[in-house]
Amino acid sequence: MMNRRDFSAALIAGATAPLLMGVARGATPPGVKARNVVFVHGLFADGSCWTDVISRLQALGFNATSVQNPLTTLDESVAAAERVLARQDGPTVLVGHSFGGMLVTQAGVHPNVSALVYVAARAPDANENYGALAATYPTPPATAGIVYDGDEGRLSEAAFLRDFAGDLPEAKARLLYAVQQPFQRALLSGQVTQAAWRSKPSFYAVSSEDRTINPDLERFMAKRMGAKTIELRASHLSLISQPEPITRLIVEAASAA
């Protein structure tokens, strides 16, 4: 029997399906105002994590670019996203996963950005201590799996497979583990000074089975920003395990710009 969350996801999918149905390959869906999409990845990943979504958007005629987030400091990571945004030739949907939500929140004030999409992502307010906010919710299991070599952090293999990519086939998860990009400890101390979601249309995909960010924290952030929200029965990597609904949400954001 379908439970409430599965039903909600199915209902949302049905509501947005007309955006994608009957569209020829390479032809952008009707009603789309933003034909550019820029992606930002988070911790324990690199820009290739978006390829399953990018391939679907390219087939629909979108111009998609995935930022290679340096994961060094917040300022340097935001600057990397801003350089890509500056190259876009018109309205752009900015999409962030996990820690990438910090960059979406700060860099999203760029004039080229017409809408924001958060995928199981951090979404702090301006000058808010995200760590303090997260501490008001139960600590997600993946946190215990972070290991450091000096100031360089990464996720252990056991935590990656179990808590980060728990709904992916093990072979696929091991490939992703092998290419995870380490982050610098200094990255975690950065705070955004602007909150683009206060002035831009925002969309949020909650992962109900997330073991990397507490799902209730995701729900809180989505509600606080007034985002159009979908909820998927997915791990932290819904962009890989369920690329179709993530693609639909991005197309909807491109149409709402």
N, C-alpha and C positions, 0 to 999 in steps of 0.2 A: 504494500500500500504506500502511496506517495505521501511523505510527510509535508508539513507546512512549508518548510524551507525549500524542499525540492519543488513543490507546487509554485512557490513564488518565483523561483528561477525559471521554471517552465513558462509561467505567465509572462514574465518580462521578455523572455526569448521570443514568444509568440507575438508580443507587441512590437518588437523591433525587427522581426523577420521581414516585413514588407520593404524595409530599407535595402535589403540585400537580394530579395527575390526578383527574378526577371531582369537582372542587370547583366549585360554582356561583359565578358572578360575584358578588363582594361577600361571599362566605362564607369566613371564615378557615379554612384547612386544619385538619383534626382534629389534636389533640395539641399545638397551638401554645399556649405559656404566655405569650409576650410579644406583644402586639398593637400595640405602638408601636415605630416605627423612626425613629431620628434619624441624619441623614447629615451628615458634615463633609467639605468639599472641601479641596483642597490648593492649591499654587501654580499659577499660569497658568490659573486657572479661577474660576468662581463657583458659587453654589448650584444653578444650573440644570443643571449637568452630570449630576445624578442623575435627571433627569426620566424617562429611559427605564426605569430600575429602579423609580422611584416609581409610574409608571402601572401597572406589573404588580402591585406590592404593593397598590395601592389596589383593583385589580380583585379581589384576594383578601381584601379586608376589613381590611387593615392601616391604621393611622393613621401616616402618614409625614410627617416634617418635615425640610427641608434647611436647615441653619444657614448664614447668610451670614457666613462667616469674614472678619473685617476685615483679616487678613494684615498687622497692624501690629507687635504684639509677641506673644510666646507667651502671656503672662499675659492680655492682652486677648482673644486668640483663644480661649483656654480658657474665659474668663468668658462669651464669647458662646455657647459650647456648653453651659455649665452653666446658663445662663438658660433655654435651650430644654429641657434635661433636667428642670429643676425644674417645667416646665409639664405634663409627662407624667403620666397618671393611673394608672400601674401599671408593671409590668416593661417594660423598653425595651431593644431591641438598638441598640447604638451602632456606626455604620459609618463608617470613614474611608478616604479615598483619598489616596495620596501623602503630602504633608506633613500632611494631616489625621490620619494615624496618630499624630502627636505629641499631638494633642488627644485622640484616643481613649485613648491610654495614660495621660494625666494626668486627664482628666475622667471616664474610665471607672470610677473608684472611687465615683462618685456612687451613692447607694443605689438609685436607680431603674434603674440599668443592670444587666441580667441577663446579657448576653453581648456580646462584641466581635467585629466583623468588620473585617479589614484587607484592602483591595484595592490591591495593588501599593503598599503603604504603609510608611512609616517605623514601626519598632516598637522604640524604644530601651528600655533598662532604666533604673531610677531613677538619676538623677545621672550618666548616661552621656553622654559627648560623642559625639553621633551623627556629626558630621563626621569625627572621628577613626576611628570604626568604619567609615564609608563609605570612608575613605582606604586601608583595608586591602584593598580590591577595586579592579579597574580602573575608571577614571573613565568614567561613561557619556557618550555623545556629546552629550546635551542640555546638559550643564554648560557647554560652550563657547559655547552659544547664548544664555546669559543676558546681557542688556545692562542697564546702569544709567543713569538720568537722575538724577544726584545720589544720593540714598539710595533711590530708587524703582526696583525691578527688574522685569523682564519677560522673556519669551522672544521671540527674534527670529522673524519669520515663517518663515524657512527652517527653523530648528530646530523650530519648532512643528509644521510640516507633516511633517517628516522624522522627528524624534526623539521627539515627544510624542504625535502622533496618526497615526502611520505606517500604521495599517491601516484608517483611515477614508477614505471617498470625499473627494477633494480639496475639493469644494464644501462639504461638511459641516465639514471641518477648518478651512477659511477662515472660516466663520461662528463657530466656536469661538474662533479666533484673534482675531477682531474684538471679542469680548466678554471676553477674558481680563482678570482683575483684577490690577493690579500689586501687588507686595508691598514692604514696607519692609525695608531691609537688617537692621535690628535684630531682625527676626523670626528670622533664621537663627542668632542667638547664644543663643537660649533653650535651656534644658535642663529636662526633666521631673524632678520630684522624687518621683514615684510611678509605679509600673508596674502598671496595673490588670490586665494579662494574667497577673500572678502569682496573682490571686485570682478571676478571672472566666473562664468558658468562652470560648475564643478560636478564631477561624476566620480563615483566610488564603487569598487568591486570588493566586497568583504569576502574573505575565505573563512567559512565556518569551522573548518578543521585545522586552522592555522596553529602551528606549534612554534612559530618564530616571533610573531606579534600576536598578543592576546586578541581573539576575535571581538570580545566586548569593547576593547579599546578601539578597534577599527570601527565598530558600530558607533561609538561615542564621537569619534572624530568626523565620521561621515554625517552624522546628525547635526553636529555643531556647525558644520560648514553649509548645511542645507543642501547637500549634494543629492543628485539623482543617484539612488543606491540600488545595486543588485547584490544578492548574496548567493555564493556558490559553495556547494559542498566540495571543498578543495583544500589542498595543502597550501603552504605559502606560495607555491609556484603554479597558481591557477593560469598564468599566462602561457604555461607549457602544457599543463594537464587539460585545460579547457580553453583553448585559444578562440573557439568560435564565439562564445558569449563575450569574451573580452573584446574581440573584433567588433561585435555588434554595438557594444557600449561606446567604443571609439567612434564608430560611424555616427551614432546618435549625437555624440559630442560635436562632431564636425558639422552636423546639421543644425545644432542649437547655437552655433557661434553667433 
